[in-house]
Amino acid sequence: MAWGSPGGDQQDQWITQFFLRHVHAKLNLQEAIDAPGLAFRALPDLVLAAHRASRRARGREPRAEGDRR
C-alpha cells in the first residue's frame, strides 16, 4: 500500500496517524482518512529559532529568506 499527504510541517504527523488508524485501529481506508486528527505546530518554529541562535553563537549570521548560497 502506498499513501501520501499534502506538504506541510505536519505531513509526517498526518501520515503516521493515518497508518496507525488503518493498521492498529483496523479502520478501513476511508474511515482512517476521515477520522479527526491532532497536529502539533509549535516545534518547527522552535527548531528554526534554535538553529538561528546556534548559527549566531558560532559567528554565522542566518541567511536571508530565499538565499540559496
HUVENTA-V849636 format. One record per residue. N is the residue number from 1. RES is the residue in one small letter. PHI is phi in degrees with one decimal (none if undefined). OMEGA is omega in whole degrees, -180 to 180 (NA if undefined). Layout:
n=N res=RES phi=PHI omega=OMEGA
n=N res=RES phi=PHI omega=OMEGA
This chain:
n=1 res=m phi=none omega=175
n=2 res=a phi=-115.5 omega=178
n=3 res=w phi=-148.7 omega=-179
n=4 res=g phi=-154.8 omega=-176
n=5 res=s phi=-153.4 omega=172
n=6 res=p phi=-58.9 omega=180
n=7 res=g phi=-63.6 omega=178
n=8 res=g phi=137.6 omega=-177
n=9 res=d phi=-65.8 omega=-178
n=10 res=q phi=-97.9 omega=-176
n=11 res=q phi=-52.7 omega=-179
n=12 res=d phi=-64.3 omega=178
n=13 res=q phi=-70.5 omega=-180
n=14 res=w phi=-63.4 omega=-178
n=15 res=i phi=-65.3 omega=179
n=16 res=t phi=-62.4 omega=180
n=17 res=q phi=-62.7 omega=178
n=18 res=f phi=-59.0 omega=-179
n=19 res=f phi=-59.8 omega=-179
n=20 res=l phi=-65.4 omega=177
n=21 res=r phi=-62.9 omega=-177
n=22 res=h phi=-73.1 omega=-174
n=23 res=v phi=-83.4 omega=-174
n=24 res=h phi=-82.2 omega=-178
n=25 res=a phi=-84.6 omega=177
n=26 res=k phi=60.5 omega=173
n=27 res=l phi=-79.5 omega=175
n=28 res=n phi=-70.6 omega=-173
n=29 res=l phi=-58.1 omega=-178
n=30 res=q phi=-66.4 omega=177
n=31 res=e phi=-63.2 omega=179
n=32 res=a phi=-64.6 omega=178
n=33 res=i phi=-70.5 omega=-174
n=34 res=d phi=-79.8 omega=-176
n=35 res=a phi=-62.7 omega=178
n=36 res=p phi=-63.9 omega=-179
n=37 res=g phi=-132.9 omega=-180
n=38 res=l phi=-133.0 omega=179
n=39 res=a phi=-131.2 omega=-180
n=40 res=f phi=-101.4 omega=-174
n=41 res=r phi=-105.2 omega=-172
n=42 res=a phi=-74.0 omega=-173
n=43 res=l phi=-58.5 omega=-179
n=44 res=p phi=-56.7 omega=179
n=45 res=d phi=-65.5 omega=179
n=46 res=l phi=-67.0 omega=180
n=47 res=v phi=-64.8 omega=179
n=48 res=l phi=-63.1 omega=179
n=49 res=a phi=-63.1 omega=179
n=50 res=a phi=-65.6 omega=179
n=51 res=h phi=-63.1 omega=180
n=52 res=r phi=-64.1 omega=179
n=53 res=a phi=-63.4 omega=179
n=54 res=s phi=-64.8 omega=178
n=55 res=r phi=-64.0 omega=179
n=56 res=r phi=-64.1 omega=-179
n=57 res=a phi=-63.7 omega=179
n=58 res=r phi=-89.5 omega=178
n=59 res=g phi=83.4 omega=179
n=60 res=r phi=-114.1 omega=177
n=61 res=e phi=-74.7 omega=177
n=62 res=p phi=-60.5 omega=178
n=63 res=r phi=-69.4 omega=173
n=64 res=a phi=-68.8 omega=-180
n=65 res=e phi=-59.1 omega=-179
n=66 res=g phi=90.2 omega=180
n=67 res=d phi=-77.0 omega=-174
n=68 res=r phi=-103.0 omega=-179
n=69 res=r phi=-59.7 omega=NA
